[in-house]
Amino acid sequence: MRQLLDKIEARQRLVRETAERLREQIAELTGQLAAAERTLERLETTRETVLELATEDGTPPPEPLPSGYL
């Protein structure tokens, strides 16, 4: 019986370590996602500003980029 309990405890340690590594990875990915979302927001604001300025100046808006650039 003791051997079985030792195996269970060893498995618990392994799973706890795995869970901790996964939490760390999630935290890292969450930070990367937040940074990417902030960059997207800034790019969208820049794009909108350029289009507004072009319209105000009477300049035709730029042609949309091909889908490969988006």
Phi and psi in degrees as GROMACS dihedral restraints (atoms count N, CA, C in turn):
[ dihedral_restraints ]
;  ai    aj    ak    al  type     phi  dphi    fc
    3     4     5     6     1   -61.0    20    10
    4     5     6     7     1   -38.9    20    10
    6     7     8     9     1   -61.5    20    10
    7     8     9    10     1   -40.5    20    10
    9    10    11    12     1   -64.1    20    10
   10    11    12    13     1   -43.4    20    10
   12    13    14    15     1   -65.5    20    10
   13    14    15    16     1   -37.0    20    10
   15    16    17    18     1   -63.5    20    10
   16    17    18    19     1   -40.8    20    10
   18    19    20    21     1   -64.0    20    10
   19    20    21    22     1   -41.2    20    10
   21    22    23    24     1   -63.8    20    10
   22    23    24    25     1   -44.1    20    10
   24    25    26    27     1   -63.2    20    10
   25    26    27    28     1   -40.5    20    10
   27    28    29    30     1   -63.0    20    10
   28    29    30    31     1   -41.6    20    10
   30    31    32    33     1   -64.9    20    10
   31    32    33    34     1   -40.3    20    10
   33    34    35    36     1   -60.5    20    10
   34    35    36    37     1   -45.1    20    10
   36    37    38    39     1   -59.3    20    10
   37    38    39    40     1   -45.4    20    10
   39    40    41    42     1   -60.7    20    10
   40    41    42    43     1   -45.1    20    10
   42    43    44    45     1   -67.9    20    10
   43    44    45    46     1   -38.3    20    10
   45    46    47    48     1   -61.1    20    10
   46    47    48    49     1   -43.8    20    10
   48    49    50    51     1   -62.6    20    10
   49    50    51    52     1   -42.8    20    10
   51    52    53    54     1   -62.5    20    10
   52    53    54    55     1   -43.6    20    10
   54    55    56    57     1   -62.5    20    10
   55    56    57    58     1   -40.5    20    10
   57    58    59    60     1   -65.6    20    10
   58    59    60    61     1   -42.5    20    10
   60    61    62    63     1   -61.3    20    10
   61    62    63    64     1   -40.8    20    10
   63    64    65    66     1   -65.5    20    10
   64    65    66    67     1   -40.1    20    10
   66    67    68    69     1   -60.4    20    10
   67    68    69    70     1   -42.0    20    10
   69    70    71    72     1   -63.8    20    10
   70    71    72    73     1   -42.5    20    10
   72    73    74    75     1   -63.6    20    10
   73    74    75    76     1   -41.2    20    10
   75    76    77    78     1   -62.5    20    10
   76    77    78    79     1   -42.9    20    10
   78    79    80    81     1   -61.9    20    10
   79    80    81    82     1   -43.1    20    10
   81    82    83    84     1   -63.5    20    10
   82    83    84    85     1   -46.3    20    10
   84    85    86    87     1   -65.9    20    10
   85    86    87    88     1   -36.0    20    10
   87    88    89    90     1   -61.7    20    10
   88    89    90    91     1   -42.0    20    10
   90    91    92    93     1   -63.8    20    10
   91    92    93    94     1   -42.7    20    10
   93    94    95    96     1   -64.4    20    10
   94    95    96    97     1   -40.9    20    10
   96    97    98    99     1   -63.3    20    10
   97    98    99   100     1   -44.0    20    10
   99   100   101   102     1   -61.2    20    10
  100   101   102   103     1   -41.6    20    10
  102   103   104   105     1   -64.2    20    10
  103   104   105   106     1   -42.6    20    10
  105   106   107   108     1   -64.4    20    10
  106   107   108   109     1   -40.4    20    10
  108   109   110   111     1   -65.3    20    10
  109   110   111   112     1   -39.2    20    10
  111   112   113   114     1   -63.4    20    10
  112   113   114   115     1   -41.2    20    10
  114   115   116   117     1   -62.9    20    10
  115   116   117   118     1   -43.2    20    10
  117   118   119   120     1   -60.8    20    10
  118   119   120   121     1   -41.7    20    10
  120   121   122   123     1   -62.5    20    10
  121   122   123   124     1   -44.1    20    10
  123   124   125   126     1   -63.7    20    10
  124   125   126   127     1   -40.5    20    10
  126   127   128   129     1   -65.2    20    10
  127   128   129   130     1   -40.5    20    10
  129   130   131   132     1   -64.5    20    10
  130   131   132   133     1   -41.9    20    10
  132   133   134   135     1   -62.5    20    10
  133   134   135   136     1   -43.7    20    10
  135   136   137   138     1   -61.2    20    10
  136   137   138   139     1   -44.8    20    10
  138   139   140   141     1   -61.0    20    10
  139   140   141   142     1   -46.1    20    10
  141   142   143   144     1   -62.7    20    10
  142   143   144   145     1   -40.7    20    10
  144   145   146   147     1   -64.0    20    10
  145   146   147   148     1   -44.0    20    10
  147   148   149   150     1   -60.9    20    10
  148   149   150   151     1   -43.8    20    10
  150   151   152   153     1   -65.7    20    10
  151   152   153   154     1   -39.4    20    10
  153   154   155   156     1   -64.1    20    10
  154   155   156   157     1   -45.4    20    10
  156   157   158   159     1   -63.9    20    10
  157   158   159   160     1   -39.4    20    10
  159   160   161   162     1   -63.3    20    10
  160   161   162   163     1   -40.6    20    10
  162   163   164   165     1   -66.5    20    10
  163   164   165   166     1   -41.7    20    10
  165   166   167   168     1   -63.4    20    10
  166   167   168   169     1   -36.5    20    10
  168   169   170   171     1   -82.1    20    10
  169   170   171   172     1    -4.8    20    10
  171   172   173   174     1    79.8    20    10
  172   173   174   175     1     6.8    20    10
  174   175   176   177     1   -79.3    20    10
  175   176   177   178     1   134.1    20    10
  177   178   179   180     1   -64.1    20    10
  178   179   180   181     1   142.5    20    10
  180   181   182   183     1   -62.5    20    10
  181   182   183   184     1   151.7    20    10
  183   184   185   186     1   -64.3    20    10
  184   185   186   187     1   153.9    20    10
  186   187   188   189     1   -66.1    20    10
  187   188   189   190     1   144.0    20    10
  189   190   191   192     1   -62.6    20    10
  190   191   192   193     1   148.6    20    10
  192   193   194   195     1   -73.5    20    10
  193   194   195   196     1   150.1    20    10
  195   196   197   198     1   -59.3    20    10
  196   197   198   199     1   155.0    20    10
  198   199   200   201     1   -57.6    20    10
  199   200   201   202     1   -26.4    20    10
  201   202   203   204     1   -66.1    20    10
  202   203   204   205     1   -20.2    20    10
  204   205   206   207     1   -89.7    20    10
  205   206   207   208     1   -12.6    20    10
